[in-house]
């Protein structure tokens, strides 16, 4: 929950930091959940960072998670 809050806070102004937090989670054996992924995917789309969006979306698919624009 804390990581999701931090990611949501970074997204409007520092998407690179938000992406870095996702990587930090993974490096520390913390699996991002659907809400975390959806939060950063929305930001990627809004800010036009399709490269990051594609990478994150692929990670979601590997975990069997689906994008939910409302979550």
C-alpha positions as CSV (number, residue, x, y, z in Angstrom):
1,X,0.0,0.0,0.0
2,X,2.8,2.4,0.9
3,X,4.5,1.9,-2.5
4,X,1.3,2.5,-4.3
5,X,0.8,5.8,-2.5
6,X,4.3,6.9,-3.2
7,X,4.0,5.9,-6.9
8,X,0.7,7.8,-7.2
9,X,2.4,10.8,-5.6
10,X,5.3,10.8,-8.0
11,X,3.3,10.1,-11.2
12,X,2.2,13.6,-12.0
13,X,5.6,15.2,-11.7
14,X,8.3,12.5,-11.8
15,X,7.3,9.4,-13.7
16,X,10.9,8.2,-13.8
17,X,10.9,8.0,-10.0
18,X,7.6,6.1,-10.0
19,X,9.0,3.5,-12.5
20,X,12.1,3.3,-10.3
21,X,9.9,2.5,-7.3
22,X,8.3,-0.4,-9.2
23,X,11.8,-1.7,-9.9
24,X,12.8,-1.3,-6.3
25,X,9.8,-3.3,-5.2
26,X,10.7,-6.1,-7.6
27,X,14.4,-6.0,-6.4
28,X,13.2,-6.4,-2.8
29,X,10.9,-9.3,-3.6
30,X,7.8,-7.2,-3.2
31,X,5.3,-8.0,-5.9
32,X,3.3,-5.0,-7.1
33,X,-0.4,-5.7,-7.1
34,X,-3.1,-4.8,-9.7
35,X,-3.8,-1.4,-8.1
36,X,-0.1,-0.5,-8.2
37,X,0.3,-1.5,-11.8
38,X,-2.9,0.3,-12.8
39,X,-1.8,3.5,-11.0
40,X,1.5,3.7,-12.9
41,X,-0.1,2.6,-16.3
42,X,-2.6,5.4,-16.1
43,X,0.2,7.9,-15.5
44,X,2.3,6.5,-18.4
45,X,-0.6,6.9,-20.7
46,X,-1.5,10.4,-19.5
47,X,2.1,11.5,-19.8
48,X,2.7,9.7,-23.1
49,X,5.4,7.4,-21.9
50,X,4.4,4.4,-24.0
51,X,7.7,2.6,-23.6
52,X,7.3,2.4,-19.9
53,X,3.7,1.5,-20.2
54,X,4.5,-1.4,-22.5
55,X,7.2,-2.7,-20.1
56,X,4.9,-2.5,-17.1
57,X,1.9,-4.0,-19.0
58,X,4.1,-7.0,-19.9
59,X,5.0,-7.5,-16.2
60,X,1.3,-7.4,-15.3
61,X,0.6,-10.1,-17.9
62,X,3.3,-12.3,-16.6
63,X,1.6,-12.2,-13.2
64,X,-1.8,-12.9,-14.7
65,X,-3.1,-9.5,-13.8
66,X,-5.5,-7.5,-16.0
67,X,-5.6,-3.7,-16.6
68,X,-8.5,-2.1,-14.9
69,X,-8.9,1.6,-15.7
70,X,-11.2,2.1,-12.7
71,X,-8.9,0.4,-10.0
